[in-house]
Amino acid sequence: MSAQRQLTIVGAGLAGALLATLLARRGWTVDVFERRGDPRIEGYAGGRSINLALAERGLHALRSADAAEAVREHAVMMRGRMVHFLDGGEQLQRYGRDDSEVIWSVSRGELNITLIDAAEAAGARLHFDRRLDAVDFDARIATFLGDGRAHMHRFEALLGADGAGSAVRQQMQQVAPLGERMEWLDHGYKELEIPPAFDGEFRMEPNALHIWPRGRYMCIALPNDERTFTVTLFLPSHDGGRGTPSFESVVSGADARALFARDFADALPLIPDLESDFESHPIGTLATLYLDRWSLGDKAVLLGDAAHAMVPFHGQGMNCAFEDCVSLANHLDATGDRAAAFAAFEAERLPNARAIQQMALENYLEMRERVDDADFLLQRALERALAERHPDRFVPRYAMVTFRRIPYAVAFERGRVQRDLLVEATRGRDSLDGIDWERLDAEVERQLPPLRAE
Ligand SMILES: Cc1cc2nc3c(=O)[nH]c(=O)nc-3n(C[C@H](O)[C@H](O)[C@H](O)COP(=O)(O)OP(=O)(O)OC[C@H]3O[C@@H](n4cnc5c(N)ncnc54)[C@H](O)[C@@H]3O)c2cc1C
């Protein structure tokens, strides 16, 4: 086997395991080193969100590894947002046109195990309990710690799929600065659980992503196939003097109960272990990671959260990481020049990562403040009407990101044009009566060229 066809992946999380599968299936010799134990033997030691929303980009990548069907078997379909208003009312806001445009709630643990199995079946060599500690890029030797000692591994190239706190990234920066900037969101999250009802069924509508928007904070809940929901409470980290609840003022289980009784009253009876969940679960932190460069010549490249961690409000971090995997595998196959492949991968993906990072930040405002606001609902109504009138030109931004594979940067730019049209056309109105359709149609045709099928 030529040295050119050997690759070493750090991290057997979601991106690392999928990338290993794709590369091994294309004939690469792949070693994967993972800090944790084998989840198939020791159980999945997550630490981050229990379930995730899988969308078309992620599904497409899984299809190319023949893993989509295995994943879909345990996934729960989510057709739209079920908005829970403060007065107890509910409204389902569909995400797409019909059931061909939906997202899927998947368990992080099950998904990771499916991908690890796929990587192994494809011929990748997996090394668990091996934490990357140091890298000598000149000698191309990586040192991993595990079983109480150091393990040296000679590599041709290191692919850093080791998440937001990436050790590969830290090691690369000791050789050449990558222009790292981490922007922390002043909001954190806690996960709680809604168990099944006494008859073993779901306690709320299963085929939806539930949202309780409350201005500067919110709760969401995603279904799991064992008939539970994982609830995530997002709160500001600090009070900031505005009287809004925060993790500074909501500290004990009793505080959490009082908050739910006041602001999430319909959810409260569904979470029997609210106090103990709240007190025993850690507060998760959220950040956006910006880098100017992702690669180091032909020696190393970063992907997934290691390259572009983002806040979770568009449900795209994993989907974007999976797109990275397909892109990197394609670039590596397209040329024997590894440095050129890494550079081409970075040139393709970095602007797209920036775009989805920005859209994820914007979506937080939309989810917590706007989904129950009258202007927003009118703009959504007009958006649906324009999407029907111009199906190949006016595709809602959420749909471009979630149901299509249009590059994120294109979705971002077209989304900006569309938002301006919607805001302008609905200004001062409380219904769509009297809209000048002829003028609006002409603007759509002028500003939004038809989208090509991907
Ligand atoms: C609350 C929350 C909700 C989210 N919801 C969604 C969602 O709905 N949809 C979505 O698409 N995305 C979502 N995301 C984002 C998603 O979780 C990440 O984008 C995704 O996990 C990135 O995958 P990754 O493989 O790059 O990193 P990770 O999943 O973090 O995997 C990194 C792996 O590297 C290993 N590792 C770390 N350090 C080392 C080391 N030194 N040596 C060896 N191994 C190491 C880790 O153990 C881990 O297995 C969410 C994130 C959060 C926090």
PDBQT file of the ligand as one rigid body, heavy atoms in Angstrom, charges set to zero:
ROOT
HETATM    1  C1  LIG A 501     -27.347  21.159  22.323  1.00  0.00    +0.000 C 
HETATM    2  C2  LIG A 501     -26.908  20.801  20.918  1.00  0.00    +0.000 A 
HETATM    3  C3  LIG A 501     -27.853  20.425  19.989  1.00  0.00    +0.000 A 
HETATM    4  C4  LIG A 501     -27.480  20.123  18.675  1.00  0.00    +0.000 A 
HETATM    5  N1  LIG A 501     -28.439  19.787  17.777  1.00  0.00    +0.000 NA
HETATM    6  C5  LIG A 501     -28.094  19.524  16.502  1.00  0.00    +0.000 A 
HETATM    7  C6  LIG A 501     -29.086  19.160  15.545  1.00  0.00    +0.000 A 
HETATM    8  O1  LIG A 501     -30.276  19.090  15.856  1.00  0.00    +0.000 OA
HETATM    9  N2  LIG A 501     -28.689  18.906  14.253  1.00  0.00    +0.000 N 
HETATM   10  C7  LIG A 501     -27.387  18.994  13.878  1.00  0.00    +0.000 A 
HETATM   11  O2  LIG A 501     -27.090  18.778  12.683  1.00  0.00    +0.000 OA
HETATM   12  N3  LIG A 501     -26.421  19.317  14.762  1.00  0.00    +0.000 NA
HETATM   13  C8  LIG A 501     -26.735  19.588  16.049  1.00  0.00    +0.000 A 
HETATM   14  N4  LIG A 501     -25.775  19.898  16.959  1.00  0.00    +0.000 N 
HETATM   15  C9  LIG A 501     -24.376  19.987  16.499  1.00  0.00    +0.000 C 
HETATM   16  C10 LIG A 501     -23.689  18.638  16.476  1.00  0.00    +0.000 C 
HETATM   17  O3  LIG A 501     -23.758  18.067  17.766  1.00  0.00    +0.000 OA
HETATM   18  C11 LIG A 501     -22.227  18.786  16.062  1.00  0.00    +0.000 C 
HETATM   19  O4  LIG A 501     -22.122  19.652  14.981  1.00  0.00    +0.000 OA
HETATM   20  C12 LIG A 501     -21.631  17.430  15.701  1.00  0.00    +0.000 C 
HETATM   21  O5  LIG A 501     -21.611  16.607  16.842  1.00  0.00    +0.000 OA
HETATM   22  C13 LIG A 501     -20.227  17.608  15.116  1.00  0.00    +0.000 C 
HETATM   23  O6  LIG A 501     -19.655  16.355  14.894  1.00  0.00    +0.000 OA
HETATM   24  P1  LIG A 501     -18.083  16.164  15.010  1.00  0.00    +0.000 P 
HETATM   25  O7  LIG A 501     -17.841  14.732  14.678  1.00  0.00    +0.000 OA
HETATM   26  O8  LIG A 501     -17.379  17.229  14.258  1.00  0.00    +0.000 OA
HETATM   27  O9  LIG A 501     -17.739  16.428  16.564  1.00  0.00    +0.000 OA
HETATM   28  P2  LIG A 501     -18.168  15.565  17.819  1.00  0.00    +0.000 P 
HETATM   29  O10 LIG A 501     -19.499  14.973  17.637  1.00  0.00    +0.000 OA
HETATM   30  O11 LIG A 501     -17.925  16.447  19.003  1.00  0.00    +0.000 OA
HETATM   31  O12 LIG A 501     -17.111  14.365  17.848  1.00  0.00    +0.000 OA
HETATM   32  C14 LIG A 501     -15.764  14.553  18.210  1.00  0.00    +0.000 C 
HETATM   33  C15 LIG A 501     -15.170  13.225  18.618  1.00  0.00    +0.000 C 
HETATM   34  O13 LIG A 501     -13.763  13.404  18.842  1.00  0.00    +0.000 OA
HETATM   35  C16 LIG A 501     -13.406  12.774  20.065  1.00  0.00    +0.000 C 
HETATM   36  N5  LIG A 501     -12.240  13.489  20.601  1.00  0.00    +0.000 N 
HETATM   37  C17 LIG A 501     -12.196  14.725  21.152  1.00  0.00    +0.000 A 
HETATM   38  N6  LIG A 501     -10.936  15.042  21.521  1.00  0.00    +0.000 NA
HETATM   39  C18 LIG A 501     -10.155  13.992  21.180  1.00  0.00    +0.000 A 
HETATM   40  C19 LIG A 501      -8.747  13.718  21.305  1.00  0.00    +0.000 A 
HETATM   41  N7  LIG A 501      -7.921  14.593  21.886  1.00  0.00    +0.000 N 
HETATM   42  N8  LIG A 501      -8.285  12.540  20.858  1.00  0.00    +0.000 NA
HETATM   43  C20 LIG A 501      -9.124  11.629  20.277  1.00  0.00    +0.000 A 
HETATM   44  N9  LIG A 501     -10.473  11.827  20.149  1.00  0.00    +0.000 NA
HETATM   45  C21 LIG A 501     -10.973  13.001  20.580  1.00  0.00    +0.000 A 
HETATM   46  C22 LIG A 501     -14.653  12.918  20.937  1.00  0.00    +0.000 C 
HETATM   47  O14 LIG A 501     -14.651  11.983  21.998  1.00  0.00    +0.000 OA
HETATM   48  C23 LIG A 501     -15.757  12.675  19.921  1.00  0.00    +0.000 C 
HETATM   49  O15 LIG A 501     -16.052  11.320  19.766  1.00  0.00    +0.000 OA
HETATM   50  C24 LIG A 501     -26.117  20.181  18.296  1.00  0.00    +0.000 A 
HETATM   51  C25 LIG A 501     -25.148  20.539  19.235  1.00  0.00    +0.000 A 
HETATM   52  C26 LIG A 501     -25.533  20.855  20.537  1.00  0.00    +0.000 A 
HETATM   53  C27 LIG A 501     -24.485  21.239  21.536  1.00  0.00    +0.000 C 
ENDROOT
TORSDOF 0
